[in-house]
Amino acid sequence: MITSWNTVVNAASLAASLHDGQVRKDGTPYFQHPARVATILARAGAEDDLVAAGYLPATGLP
């Protein structure tokens, strides 16, 4: 469903903007971790809302 996919895109965009410029100790962008989590969820066949949630722990939002 398009609406659900928009949720994923919005979550990814929010996480990316909130962590813009942040890097881990090894120099990789902090955003890579939540992006990988969301990718794993998507590949496992998770619903779009769960894939979107994969991005959100990195945002610090409750």
Distance bins in CASP14 RR format, pairs under 12 A and 6 or more apart:
PFRMAT RR
TARGET T0000
AUTHOR 0000-0000-0000
RMODE 2
METHOD distances of the structure
MODEL  1
1 7 0 0 0 0 1 0 0 0 0 0 0
1 8 0 0 0 0 0 1 0 0 0 0 0
1 47 0 0 0 0 1 0 0 0 0 0 0
1 48 1 0 0 1 0 0 0 0 0 0 0
1 49 0 0 0 0 0 1 0 0 0 0 0
2 8 0 0 0 0 0 1 0 0 0 0 0
2 9 0 0 0 0 0 1 0 0 0 0 0
2 48 0 0 0 0 1 0 0 0 0 0 0
3 9 0 0 0 0 0 1 0 0 0 0 0
3 10 0 0 0 0 0 1 0 0 0 0 0
3 48 0 0 0 0 1 0 0 0 0 0 0
3 49 0 0 0 0 0 1 0 0 0 0 0
3 52 0 0 0 0 0 1 0 0 0 0 0
4 10 0 0 0 0 0 1 0 0 0 0 0
4 11 0 0 0 0 0 1 0 0 0 0 0
4 42 0 0 0 0 0 1 0 0 0 0 0
4 46 0 0 0 0 0 1 0 0 0 0 0
4 47 1 0 0 1 0 0 0 0 0 0 0
4 48 1 1 0 0 0 0 0 0 0 0 0
4 49 1 0 0 1 0 0 0 0 0 0 0
4 50 0 0 0 0 0 1 0 0 0 0 0
4 51 0 0 0 0 1 0 0 0 0 0 0
4 52 0 0 0 0 1 0 0 0 0 0 0
4 53 0 0 0 0 0 1 0 0 0 0 0
5 11 0 0 0 0 0 1 0 0 0 0 0
5 12 0 0 0 0 0 1 0 0 0 0 0
5 42 0 0 0 0 0 1 0 0 0 0 0
5 47 0 0 0 0 0 1 0 0 0 0 0
5 48 1 0 1 0 0 0 0 0 0 0 0
5 49 0 0 0 0 0 1 0 0 0 0 0
5 51 0 0 0 0 1 0 0 0 0 0 0
5 52 0 0 0 0 1 0 0 0 0 0 0
6 12 0 0 0 0 0 1 0 0 0 0 0
6 13 0 0 0 0 0 1 0 0 0 0 0
6 48 0 0 0 0 1 0 0 0 0 0 0
6 49 0 0 0 0 0 1 0 0 0 0 0
6 52 0 0 0 0 1 0 0 0 0 0 0
7 13 0 0 0 0 0 1 0 0 0 0 0
7 14 0 0 0 0 0 1 0 0 0 0 0
7 38 0 0 0 0 0 1 0 0 0 0 0
7 47 0 0 0 0 1 0 0 0 0 0 0
7 48 1 0 1 0 0 0 0 0 0 0 0
7 49 1 0 0 1 0 0 0 0 0 0 0
7 50 0 0 0 0 0 1 0 0 0 0 0
7 51 0 0 0 0 1 0 0 0 0 0 0
7 52 1 0 1 0 0 0 0 0 0 0 0
7 53 0 0 0 0 1 0 0 0 0 0 0
7 54 0 0 0 0 0 1 0 0 0 0 0
7 55 0 0 0 0 0 1 0 0 0 0 0
7 56 0 0 0 0 0 1 0 0 0 0 0
8 14 0 0 0 0 0 1 0 0 0 0 0
8 15 0 0 0 0 0 1 0 0 0 0 0
8 34 0 0 0 0 0 1 0 0 0 0 0
8 35 0 0 0 0 0 1 0 0 0 0 0
8 38 1 0 0 1 0 0 0 0 0 0 0
8 39 0 0 0 0 0 1 0 0 0 0 0
8 41 0 0 0 0 1 0 0 0 0 0 0
8 42 0 0 0 0 1 0 0 0 0 0 0
8 46 0 0 0 0 0 1 0 0 0 0 0
8 47 0 0 0 0 1 0 0 0 0 0 0
8 48 1 0 1 0 0 0 0 0 0 0 0
8 49 0 0 0 0 1 0 0 0 0 0 0
8 50 0 0 0 0 1 0 0 0 0 0 0
8 51 1 0 1 0 0 0 0 0 0 0 0
8 52 1 0 1 0 0 0 0 0 0 0 0
8 53 0 0 0 0 1 0 0 0 0 0 0
8 54 0 0 0 0 1 0 0 0 0 0 0
8 55 1 0 0 1 0 0 0 0 0 0 0
8 56 0 0 0 0 0 1 0 0 0 0 0
9 15 0 0 0 0 0 1 0 0 0 0 0
9 16 0 0 0 0 0 1 0 0 0 0 0
9 38 0 0 0 0 0 1 0 0 0 0 0
9 48 0 0 0 0 1 0 0 0 0 0 0
9 51 0 0 0 0 0 1 0 0 0 0 0
9 52 0 0 0 0 1 0 0 0 0 0 0
9 55 0 0 0 0 1 0 0 0 0 0 0
10 16 0 0 0 0 0 1 0 0 0 0 0
10 17 0 0 0 0 0 1 0 0 0 0 0
10 48 0 0 0 0 0 1 0 0 0 0 0
10 49 0 0 0 0 0 1 0 0 0 0 0
10 51 0 0 0 0 0 1 0 0 0 0 0
10 52 1 0 0 1 0 0 0 0 0 0 0
10 55 0 0 0 0 1 0 0 0 0 0 0
10 56 0 0 0 0 0 1 0 0 0 0 0
10 59 0 0 0 0 0 1 0 0 0 0 0
11 17 0 0 0 0 0 1 0 0 0 0 0
11 18 0 0 0 0 0 1 0 0 0 0 0
11 31 0 0 0 0 0 1 0 0 0 0 0
11 34 0 0 0 0 1 0 0 0 0 0 0
11 35 0 0 0 0 0 1 0 0 0 0 0
11 37 0 0 0 0 0 1 0 0 0 0 0
11 38 1 0 0 1 0 0 0 0 0 0 0
11 41 0 0 0 0 0 1 0 0 0 0 0
11 42 0 0 0 0 0 1 0 0 0 0 0
11 48 0 0 0 0 1 0 0 0 0 0 0
11 49 0 0 0 0 1 0 0 0 0 0 0
11 50 0 0 0 0 0 1 0 0 0 0 0
11 51 0 0 0 0 1 0 0 0 0 0 0
11 52 1 1 0 0 0 0 0 0 0 0 0
11 53 1 0 0 1 0 0 0 0 0 0 0
11 54 1 0 0 1 0 0 0 0 0 0 0
11 55 1 0 1 0 0 0 0 0 0 0 0
11 56 1 0 1 0 0 0 0 0 0 0 0
11 57 0 0 0 0 0 1 0 0 0 0 0
11 58 0 0 0 0 1 0 0 0 0 0 0
11 59 0 0 0 0 1 0 0 0 0 0 0
11 61 0 0 0 0 1 0 0 0 0 0 0
12 18 0 0 0 0 0 1 0 0 0 0 0
12 19 0 0 0 0 0 1 0 0 0 0 0
12 31 0 0 0 0 1 0 0 0 0 0 0
12 34 0 0 0 0 1 0 0 0 0 0 0
12 35 1 0 0 1 0 0 0 0 0 0 0
12 37 0 0 0 0 0 1 0 0 0 0 0
12 38 1 0 0 1 0 0 0 0 0 0 0
12 39 0 0 0 0 0 1 0 0 0 0 0
12 42 0 0 0 0 0 1 0 0 0 0 0
12 48 0 0 0 0 0 1 0 0 0 0 0
12 51 0 0 0 0 1 0 0 0 0 0 0
12 52 1 0 0 1 0 0 0 0 0 0 0
12 53 0 0 0 0 0 1 0 0 0 0 0
12 54 0 0 0 0 1 0 0 0 0 0 0
12 55 1 0 1 0 0 0 0 0 0 0 0
12 56 0 0 0 0 1 0 0 0 0 0 0
12 58 0 0 0 0 0 1 0 0 0 0 0
12 59 0 0 0 0 0 1 0 0 0 0 0
13 19 0 0 0 0 0 1 0 0 0 0 0
13 20 0 0 0 0 0 1 0 0 0 0 0
13 31 0 0 0 0 0 1 0 0 0 0 0
13 34 0 0 0 0 0 1 0 0 0 0 0
13 35 0 0 0 0 0 1 0 0 0 0 0
13 52 0 0 0 0 0 1 0 0 0 0 0
13 55 0 0 0 0 1 0 0 0 0 0 0
13 56 0 0 0 0 0 1 0 0 0 0 0
13 59 0 0 0 0 0 1 0 0 0 0 0
14 20 0 0 0 0 0 1 0 0 0 0 0
14 31 0 0 0 0 0 1 0 0 0 0 0
14 34 0 0 0 0 0 1 0 0 0 0 0
14 52 0 0 0 0 1 0 0 0 0 0 0
14 53 0 0 0 0 0 1 0 0 0 0 0
14 54 0 0 0 0 0 1 0 0 0 0 0
14 55 1 0 0 1 0 0 0 0 0 0 0
14 56 1 0 0 1 0 0 0 0 0 0 0
14 57 0 0 0 0 0 1 0 0 0 0 0
14 58 0 0 0 0 1 0 0 0 0 0 0
14 59 1 0 1 0 0 0 0 0 0 0 0
14 60 0 0 0 0 0 1 0 0 0 0 0
14 61 0 0 0 0 1 0 0 0 0 0 0
15 22 0 0 0 0 0 1 0 0 0 0 0
15 29 0 0 0 0 0 1 0 0 0 0 0
15 30 0 0 0 0 1 0 0 0 0 0 0
15 31 1 0 0 1 0 0 0 0 0 0 0
15 32 0 0 0 0 0 1 0 0 0 0 0
15 33 0 0 0 0 1 0 0 0 0 0 0
15 34 1 0 1 0 0 0 0 0 0 0 0
15 35 1 0 0 1 0 0 0 0 0 0 0
15 36 0 0 0 0 0 1 0 0 0 0 0
15 37 0 0 0 0 0 1 0 0 0 0 0
15 38 0 0 0 0 1 0 0 0 0 0 0
15 52 0 0 0 0 1 0 0 0 0 0 0
15 53 0 0 0 0 0 1 0 0 0 0 0
15 54 0 0 0 0 1 0 0 0 0 0 0
15 55 1 0 1 0 0 0 0 0 0 0 0
15 56 1 0 0 1 0 0 0 0 0 0 0
15 57 0 0 0 0 1 0 0 0 0 0 0
15 58 1 0 1 0 0 0 0 0 0 0 0
15 59 1 0 1 0 0 0 0 0 0 0 0
15 60 0 0 0 0 1 0 0 0 0 0 0
15 61 0 0 0 0 1 0 0 0 0 0 0
16 22 0 0 0 0 0 1 0 0 0 0 0
16 29 0 0 0 0 1 0 0 0 0 0 0
16 30 0 0 0 0 1 0 0 0 0 0 0
16 31 1 0 1 0 0 0 0 0 0 0 0
16 32 0 0 0 0 0 1 0 0 0 0 0
16 34 0 0 0 0 1 0 0 0 0 0 0
16 35 0 0 0 0 1 0 0 0 0 0 0
16 38 0 0 0 0 0 1 0 0 0 0 0
16 55 0 0 0 0 1 0 0 0 0 0 0
16 56 0 0 0 0 0 1 0 0 0 0 0
16 58 0 0 0 0 1 0 0 0 0 0 0
16 59 0 0 0 0 1 0 0 0 0 0 0
17 31 0 0 0 0 1 0 0 0 0 0 0
17 55 0 0 0 0 0 1 0 0 0 0 0
17 58 0 0 0 0 0 1 0 0 0 0 0
17 59 0 0 0 0 1 0 0 0 0 0 0
18 30 0 0 0 0 1 0 0 0 0 0 0
18 31 0 0 0 0 1 0 0 0 0 0 0
18 34 0 0 0 0 0 1 0 0 0 0 0
18 55 0 0 0 0 1 0 0 0 0 0 0
18 56 0 0 0 0 1 0 0 0 0 0 0
18 57 0 0 0 0 0 1 0 0 0 0 0
18 58 1 0 0 1 0 0 0 0 0 0 0
18 59 1 0 1 0 0 0 0 0 0 0 0
18 60 1 0 0 1 0 0 0 0 0 0 0
18 61 0 0 0 0 1 0 0 0 0 0 0
19 28 0 0 0 0 0 1 0 0 0 0 0
19 29 1 0 0 1 0 0 0 0 0 0 0
19 30 1 0 1 0 0 0 0 0 0 0 0
19 31 1 0 1 0 0 0 0 0 0 0 0
19 32 0 0 0 0 1 0 0 0 0 0 0
19 33 0 0 0 0 1 0 0 0 0 0 0
19 34 0 0 0 0 1 0 0 0 0 0 0
19 35 0 0 0 0 0 1 0 0 0 0 0
19 55 0 0 0 0 0 1 0 0 0 0 0
19 56 0 0 0 0 0 1 0 0 0 0 0
19 57 0 0 0 0 0 1 0 0 0 0 0
19 58 1 0 0 1 0 0 0 0 0 0 0
19 59 1 0 0 1 0 0 0 0 0 0 0
19 60 0 0 0 0 1 0 0 0 0 0 0
20 29 0 0 0 0 1 0 0 0 0 0 0
20 30 0 0 0 0 1 0 0 0 0 0 0
20 31 1 0 0 1 0 0 0 0 0 0 0
20 58 0 0 0 0 0 1 0 0 0 0 0
20 59 0 0 0 0 0 1 0 0 0 0 0
21 27 0 0 0 0 0 1 0 0 0 0 0
21 28 0 0 0 0 0 1 0 0 0 0 0
21 29 1 0 0 1 0 0 0 0 0 0 0
21 30 1 0 0 1 0 0 0 0 0 0 0
21 31 0 0 0 0 1 0 0 0 0 0 0
21 32 0 0 0 0 0 1 0 0 0 0 0
22 28 0 0 0 0 0 1 0 0 0 0 0
22 29 1 0 0 1 0 0 0 0 0 0 0
22 30 1 0 1 0 0 0 0 0 0 0 0
22 31 1 0 0 1 0 0 0 0 0 0 0
22 32 0 0 0 0 0 1 0 0 0 0 0
22 33 0 0 0 0 0 1 0 0 0 0 0
22 34 0 0 0 0 0 1 0 0 0 0 0
22 58 0 0 0 0 1 0 0 0 0 0 0
22 59 0 0 0 0 0 1 0 0 0 0 0
22 60 0 0 0 0 0 1 0 0 0 0 0
23 29 1 0 1 0 0 0 0 0 0 0 0
23 30 1 0 0 1 0 0 0 0 0 0 0
23 31 0 0 0 0 1 0 0 0 0 0 0
23 32 0 0 0 0 1 0 0 0 0 0 0
23 33 0 0 0 0 0 1 0 0 0 0 0
24 30 1 0 1 0 0 0 0 0 0 0 0
24 31 0 0 0 0 0 1 0 0 0 0 0
24 32 0 0 0 0 1 0 0 0 0 0 0
24 33 1 0 0 1 0 0 0 0 0 0 0
24 58 0 0 0 0 0 1 0 0 0 0 0
26 32 0 0 0 0 0 1 0 0 0 0 0
26 33 0 0 0 0 0 1 0 0 0 0 0
28 35 0 0 0 0 0 1 0 0 0 0 0
28 36 0 0 0 0 0 1 0 0 0 0 0
29 35 0 0 0 0 1 0 0 0 0 0 0
29 36 0 0 0 0 0 1 0 0 0 0 0
29 58 0 0 0 0 0 1 0 0 0 0 0
30 36 0 0 0 0 0 1 0 0 0 0 0
30 55 0 0 0 0 0 1 0 0 0 0 0
30 57 0 0 0 0 0 1 0 0 0 0 0
30 58 1 0 0 1 0 0 0 0 0 0 0
30 59 0 0 0 0 0 1 0 0 0 0 0
30 60 0 0 0 0 0 1 0 0 0 0 0
31 37 0 0 0 0 0 1 0 0 0 0 0
31 38 0 0 0 0 0 1 0 0 0 0 0
31 54 0 0 0 0 0 1 0 0 0 0 0
31 55 0 0 0 0 1 0 0 0 0 0 0
31 57 0 0 0 0 0 1 0 0 0 0 0
31 58 1 0 0 1 0 0 0 0 0 0 0
31 59 0 0 0 0 0 1 0 0 0 0 0
32 38 0 0 0 0 0 1 0 0 0 0 0
32 39 0 0 0 0 0 1 0 0 0 0 0
32 55 0 0 0 0 0 1 0 0 0 0 0
32 58 0 0 0 0 1 0 0 0 0 0 0
33 39 0 0 0 0 0 1 0 0 0 0 0
33 40 0 0 0 0 0 1 0 0 0 0 0
33 54 0 0 0 0 1 0 0 0 0 0 0
33 55 0 0 0 0 1 0 0 0 0 0 0
33 57 0 0 0 0 1 0 0 0 0 0 0
33 58 1 0 0 1 0 0 0 0 0 0 0
33 59 0 0 0 0 0 1 0 0 0 0 0
34 40 0 0 0 0 0 1 0 0 0 0 0
34 41 0 0 0 0 0 1 0 0 0 0 0
34 51 0 0 0 0 0 1 0 0 0 0 0
34 52 0 0 0 0 0 1 0 0 0 0 0
34 53 0 0 0 0 1 0 0 0 0 0 0
34 54 1 0 1 0 0 0 0 0 0 0 0
34 55 1 0 1 0 0 0 0 0 0 0 0
34 56 1 0 0 1 0 0 0 0 0 0 0
34 57 1 0 0 1 0 0 0 0 0 0 0
34 58 1 1 0 0 0 0 0 0 0 0 0
34 59 0 0 0 0 1 0 0 0 0 0 0
34 60 0 0 0 0 0 1 0 0 0 0 0
34 61 0 0 0 0 0 1 0 0 0 0 0
35 41 0 0 0 0 0 1 0 0 0 0 0
35 42 0 0 0 0 0 1 0 0 0 0 0
35 51 0 0 0 0 0 1 0 0 0 0 0
35 54 0 0 0 0 1 0 0 0 0 0 0
35 55 1 0 0 1 0 0 0 0 0 0 0
35 56 0 0 0 0 0 1 0 0 0 0 0
35 57 0 0 0 0 0 1 0 0 0 0 0
35 58 0 0 0 0 1 0 0 0 0 0 0
36 42 0 0 0 0 0 1 0 0 0 0 0
36 43 0 0 0 0 0 1 0 0 0 0 0
36 51 0 0 0 0 0 1 0 0 0 0 0
36 54 0 0 0 0 1 0 0 0 0 0 0
36 55 0 0 0 0 0 1 0 0 0 0 0
36 58 0 0 0 0 0 1 0 0 0 0 0
37 43 0 0 0 0 0 1 0 0 0 0 0
37 44 0 0 0 0 0 1 0 0 0 0 0
37 46 0 0 0 0 0 1 0 0 0 0 0
37 50 0 0 0 0 0 1 0 0 0 0 0
37 51 0 0 0 0 1 0 0 0 0 0 0
37 52 0 0 0 0 0 1 0 0 0 0 0
37 53 0 0 0 0 1 0 0 0 0 0 0
37 54 1 0 1 0 0 0 0 0 0 0 0
37 55 1 0 0 1 0 0 0 0 0 0 0
37 56 0 0 0 0 1 0 0 0 0 0 0
37 57 1 0 0 1 0 0 0 0 0 0 0
37 58 0 0 0 0 1 0 0 0 0 0 0
38 44 0 0 0 0 0 1 0 0 0 0 0
38 45 0 0 0 0 0 1 0 0 0 0 0
38 46 0 0 0 0 1 0 0 0 0 0 0
38 48 0 0 0 0 0 1 0 0 0 0 0
38 49 0 0 0 0 0 1 0 0 0 0 0
38 50 0 0 0 0 1 0 0 0 0 0 0
38 51 1 0 1 0 0 0 0 0 0 0 0
38 52 1 0 0 1 0 0 0 0 0 0 0
38 53 0 0 0 0 1 0 0 0 0 0 0
38 54 1 0 1 0 0 0 0 0 0 0 0
38 55 1 0 1 0 0 0 0 0 0 0 0
38 56 0 0 0 0 1 0 0 0 0 0 0
38 57 0 0 0 0 0 1 0 0 0 0 0
38 58 0 0 0 0 1 0 0 0 0 0 0
39 45 0 0 0 0 0 1 0 0 0 0 0
39 46 0 0 0 0 0 1 0 0 0 0 0
39 51 0 0 0 0 1 0 0 0 0 0 0
39 54 0 0 0 0 1 0 0 0 0 0 0
39 55 0 0 0 0 0 1 0 0 0 0 0
40 46 0 0 0 0 1 0 0 0 0 0 0
40 50 0 0 0 0 0 1 0 0 0 0 0
40 51 0 0 0 0 1 0 0 0 0 0 0
40 54 0 0 0 0 1 0 0 0 0 0 0
40 55 0 0 0 0 0 1 0 0 0 0 0
41 47 0 0 0 0 1 0 0 0 0 0 0
41 48 0 0 0 0 1 0 0 0 0 0 0
41 49 0 0 0 0 0 1 0 0 0 0 0
41 50 1 0 1 0 0 0 0 0 0 0 0
41 51 1 0 1 0 0 0 0 0 0 0 0
41 52 0 0 0 0 1 0 0 0 0 0 0
41 53 1 0 0 1 0 0 0 0 0 0 0
41 54 1 0 1 0 0 0 0 0 0 0 0
41 55 0 0 0 0 1 0 0 0 0 0 0
41 56 0 0 0 0 0 1 0 0 0 0 0
41 57 0 0 0 0 0 1 0 0 0 0 0
42 48 0 0 0 0 1 0 0 0 0 0 0
42 49 0 0 0 0 0 1 0 0 0 0 0
42 50 0 0 0 0 1 0 0 0 0 0 0
42 51 1 0 1 0 0 0 0 0 0 0 0
42 52 0 0 0 0 0 1 0 0 0 0 0
42 53 0 0 0 0 0 1 0 0 0 0 0
42 54 0 0 0 0 1 0 0 0 0 0 0
42 55 0 0 0 0 0 1 0 0 0 0 0
43 51 0 0 0 0 1 0 0 0 0 0 0
44 50 0 0 0 0 1 0 0 0 0 0 0
44 51 0 0 0 0 1 0 0 0 0 0 0
44 54 0 0 0 0 0 1 0 0 0 0 0
45 51 0 0 0 0 1 0 0 0 0 0 0
46 52 0 0 0 0 1 0 0 0 0 0 0
46 53 0 0 0 0 1 0 0 0 0 0 0
46 54 0 0 0 0 1 0 0 0 0 0 0
47 53 0 0 0 0 1 0 0 0 0 0 0
47 54 0 0 0 0 0 1 0 0 0 0 0
48 54 0 0 0 0 0 1 0 0 0 0 0
48 55 0 0 0 0 0 1 0 0 0 0 0
49 55 0 0 0 0 0 1 0 0 0 0 0
49 56 0 0 0 0 0 1 0 0 0 0 0
50 56 0 0 0 0 0 1 0 0 0 0 0
52 59 0 0 0 0 0 1 0 0 0 0 0
52 61 0 0 0 0 0 1 0 0 0 0 0
53 59 0 0 0 0 0 1 0 0 0 0 0
53 61 0 0 0 0 0 1 0 0 0 0 0
54 61 0 0 0 0 0 1 0 0 0 0 0
55 61 0 0 0 0 0 1 0 0 0 0 0
56 62 0 0 0 0 1 0 0 0 0 0 0
END
